[in-house]
Amino acid sequence: MGGCSHGVWGSPCRGVGQGPGVPPDPSPTDLPAVYSLDGLLVFGLLLVCTCAYLRKVPRLRTWLLSERRGIWGVCHKAAVIGTRLHVAVSMSCLLMAFYVLVGK
C-alpha cells in the first residue's frame, strides 16, 4: 500500500498548503505585525500619541484619563510620557514613519 495518506493516489506527497487551490504556508516574514518588534514600536508610539492628544481635550481628559489604575492607568501613563517627552516622541514617530514607508 504505497502513496500518501493526505495526497491523491499516485501523486507525490506534498506538504501542507502546497496542493492545488490551497494557499502556501506563511513564512516567518509574513507574520502579523503584533509579533514583530517594529509592529510593537508602532503600536506603542500610536498609543502614546493618541493618549497625549486625548489629554489635551478637556472633556476627554476628565472622562478617560482621570483613573490611574487598570487599563485607563496605562493610558494615563502613556499620556504623561507623550506630553513630557513630546520632542522625543515626535522624532520617533517621524523616524518610524520613514522606516515603514521607505525601509520596509
C-alpha positions as CSV (number, residue, x, y, z in Angstrom):
1,M,0.0,0.0,0.0
2,G,2.0,3.0,-1.2
3,G,1.2,6.6,-1.7
4,C,0.5,9.4,0.6
5,S,-2.2,9.5,3.3
6,H,-3.2,13.1,2.6
7,G,-2.4,13.4,-1.2
8,V,-4.0,12.0,-4.3
9,W,-3.1,8.4,-5.1
10,G,-0.2,8.2,-7.5
11,S,0.9,11.8,-7.0
12,P,3.9,12.7,-4.9
13,C,3.3,13.6,-1.3
14,R,3.0,17.3,-0.9
15,G,3.5,19.4,2.2
16,V,0.6,21.2,4.0
17,G,-0.7,24.1,1.9
18,Q,1.0,23.1,-1.3
19,G,-1.9,21.4,-3.1
20,P,-3.8,23.0,-5.9
21,G,-6.1,25.7,-4.7
22,V,-4.5,25.8,-1.2
23,P,-2.6,28.9,-0.3
24,P,1.0,28.3,0.8
25,D,2.0,28.2,4.4
26,P,3.0,31.7,5.7
27,S,6.7,32.2,6.0
28,P,8.2,33.6,9.2
29,T,8.4,37.0,7.5
30,D,4.6,37.0,6.8
31,L,3.7,37.0,10.5
32,P,1.2,39.7,11.7
33,A,2.7,43.0,12.9
34,V,2.0,42.2,16.5
35,Y,4.7,39.6,16.5
36,S,7.5,41.8,15.2
37,L,9.5,44.4,17.0
38,D,8.7,47.2,14.6
39,G,4.9,46.4,14.9
40,L,5.2,46.7,18.6
41,L,7.1,50.0,18.3
42,V,4.4,51.4,16.0
43,F,1.7,50.3,18.4
44,G,3.5,51.9,21.4
45,L,4.0,55.1,19.5
46,L,0.4,55.3,18.4
47,L,-0.8,54.6,22.0
48,V,1.4,57.3,23.4
49,C,0.5,59.9,20.7
50,T,-3.3,59.1,21.0
51,C,-3.3,59.3,24.8
52,A,-1.3,62.6,24.7
53,Y,-3.8,64.0,22.3
54,L,-6.7,62.9,24.4
55,R,-5.1,64.5,27.4
56,K,-5.2,67.9,25.6
57,V,-9.0,67.7,25.1
58,P,-10.6,69.0,28.3
59,R,-13.8,66.9,28.3
60,L,-12.0,63.7,27.4
61,R,-9.3,64.3,29.9
62,T,-11.6,64.2,32.8
63,W,-13.6,61.3,31.4
64,L,-10.9,59.0,30.1
65,L,-7.6,59.9,31.9
66,S,-8.8,60.6,35.4
67,E,-8.3,57.0,36.5
68,R,-4.8,55.9,37.4
69,R,-5.3,52.2,37.7
70,G,-6.0,49.4,35.3
71,I,-6.2,50.0,31.5
72,W,-7.1,53.6,32.0
73,G,-4.0,54.0,34.1
74,V,-1.9,52.7,31.2
75,C,-3.5,55.3,29.1
76,H,-2.8,58.0,31.7
77,K,0.9,57.0,31.9
78,A,1.2,57.0,28.1
79,A,-0.3,60.5,28.1
80,V,2.2,61.7,30.6
81,I,5.0,60.2,28.6
82,G,3.7,61.8,25.4
83,T,3.3,65.3,27.0
84,R,6.6,65.3,28.9
85,L,8.7,63.8,26.1
86,H,6.8,65.4,23.2
87,V,10.0,66.2,21.2
88,A,11.4,62.7,21.5
89,V,8.0,61.1,20.8
90,S,7.5,63.2,17.7
91,M,11.0,62.4,16.4
92,S,10.4,58.7,17.0
93,C,7.1,58.9,15.1
94,L,8.9,60.6,12.1
95,L,11.7,58.0,12.1
96,M,9.2,55.2,12.4
97,A,7.1,56.6,9.5
98,F,10.2,56.9,7.4
99,Y,11.2,53.3,8.2
100,V,7.7,51.9,7.5
101,L,7.3,53.8,4.2
102,V,10.8,53.5,2.8
103,G,12.8,51.0,4.7
104,K,10.4,48.1,4.9
